[in-house]
């Protein structure tokens, strides 16, 4: 992966930036204070000086708040919130003594992403480290980082030790001003299937409302308050930590960190985290913008994650995937059924076909025969695996192949020899450290054998796709497979589809398995239009886009719809928010090469006529091909017209409808 690193300090630029970082009588300067200081307040402003995070020591406890400048005045977006973390051997949440602050570090780099919202990401930030000691004279560093569109912080234990230390609690909270609304998903109670981040997002509830689940709330948290949009999540988790979430109660808008539940993963593993020193916690990330554009377009989760660890990425190929399981759960054990989906991928020029659970006990044919058939068609196979091990009781096969490293590498070596292109690994059911550590370990081993990875029944993305770009996608969403079991989902799918781009899909690739035209059953029939379903191929971003419907369904739509699906990309050079609000509607545009794809969906039950300006294209003349709702929910219609930069585009969407547009510059 090409990395353009510009992190060398530039004295003139640094002096200019530091001249703005003033709080009362304190100027954050270049001198590292080596002796204990009486300072009790510290701040770090963003590179453009429009955001700042302020840390205060009050009665030897740490608090922080976040402000932005609006109309020349500071507006508080995160009110005074607690900081602190507890180890088994010592408390770092009270009786802390400030020791020193480090030099401000300028972060200025660009890096390439193979999946996500854009291909080249820019990481511009300022970083400040504050050092404290607790009553045992043990060190804790609070690392602050500011961006023009957000702030982040983490705890770091900088000492060197081969002993094992345990984090047993975290005091961190996020106090949100109450005058606004929230879109959050309840965290799953431990079960045979959860946690899997497959709950229903609330739609514009009051800030401070408790979760319906005693388990609390899941990341990310989305708020609209103080005329700003705020997204809170975590990033940068490695094998040394658990995945956290939010406690059930949020009195007065204070959302506090919660550790995993003891019952997760069938009770295996500990809820605490352990490591030798030095040891860094995950980043706590707060994305801030005046419009939803900042939430949808930002890449801060990746900015806060480790750079690529794979030297050769030339073999990593995102792509489109046919998938038989959605319409026929028994298909993976019948080669004749599976061949239909290989043929579908061949006809649609999709790169892959996924073979789901129990392919290793195929009753008609075998995987070697199917693989030979797919190779002859030029279609790569992806194979499903149970994550296996004692943390899950799900019996679908193959299982017990991915949780042990020796067994896993032997299995992956076999897959590489067969020419298999990737794996879908399912049923993790825990955010404890023992399971969270599996994710990067699997990704690292899969890279050694040139295998793409798609995680299902899994945790939330936390930036691993930057570190291991063979991670194509993760589920962690109530996706289209719910049409098979959930009438509530079918009735409300259009609303959830307008929330996901600002929440779940805002923090990483999302394997929703979209574009299902046919109904799985009468009880769970679609209430969205076919044009809405087609639009999800652009609205939802995923490095492997699994098109979930029957082969017959894709062959029955008009030729121009098939042609669109034959050519729609899964990787994007740019992503632009055009307009929309979670729970209501969304229109966005994504660019691939010189072509723009624009898509919109209506989450509500009334017809909408919308108009937006084509300000995202360059000056020039273009042809646009629109695919829109027809006279009823199952019909399409298409329109071709000429457009130019700055023109207004008028589109009508049926209730729960949608549209897509393909914009190409004229020769």
Secondary structure as UniProt FT lines:
FT   STRAND          3..5
FT   HELIX           11..18
FT   TURN            19..20
FT   STRAND          22..23
FT   TURN            24..25
FT   STRAND          26..27
FT   STRAND          41..45
FT   TURN            47..48
FT   STRAND          51..58
FT   TURN            59..60
FT   STRAND          61..70
FT   TURN            71..72
FT   STRAND          73..82
FT   STRAND          85..87
FT   TURN            88..89
FT   STRAND          90..92
FT   STRAND          97..101
FT   STRAND          105..112
FT   STRAND          120..133
FT   TURN            135..136
FT   STRAND          139..147
FT   TURN            148..149
FT   STRAND          150..170
FT   STRAND          173..176
FT   STRAND          180..186
FT   STRAND          205..206
FT   TURN            207..208
FT   TURN            214..215
FT   STRAND          217..225
FT   TURN            226..227
FT   STRAND          228..235
FT   TURN            239..240
FT   STRAND          245..246
FT   HELIX           251..253
FT   STRAND          254..258
FT   TURN            262..263
FT   HELIX           264..267
FT   STRAND          273..280
FT   STRAND          283..289
FT   HELIX           292..297
FT   HELIX           300..303
FT   TURN            314..315
FT   STRAND          319..323
FT   TURN            325..327
FT   TURN            329..330
FT   HELIX           331..333
FT   HELIX           335..348
FT   STRAND          352..355
FT   TURN            357..358
FT   HELIX           359..361
FT   HELIX           367..377
FT   STRAND          380..386
FT   TURN            390..391
FT   HELIX           405..418
FT   STRAND          422..426
FT   HELIX           433..448
FT   TURN            449..450
FT   STRAND          452..455
FT   HELIX           464..467
FT   TURN            469..470
FT   STRAND          471..474
FT   HELIX           480..484
FT   HELIX           487..500
FT   TURN            501..503
FT   HELIX           504..507
FT   TURN            523..524
FT   HELIX           530..539
FT   STRAND          544..547
FT   HELIX           551..556
FT   HELIX           559..567
FT   STRAND          574..581
FT   TURN            582..584
FT   STRAND          585..592
FT   TURN            593..594
FT   STRAND          595..602
FT   STRAND          608..613
FT   STRAND          621..629
FT   TURN            633..634
FT   STRAND          636..644
FT   TURN            645..646
FT   STRAND          648..653
FT   TURN            655..656
FT   STRAND          658..665
//
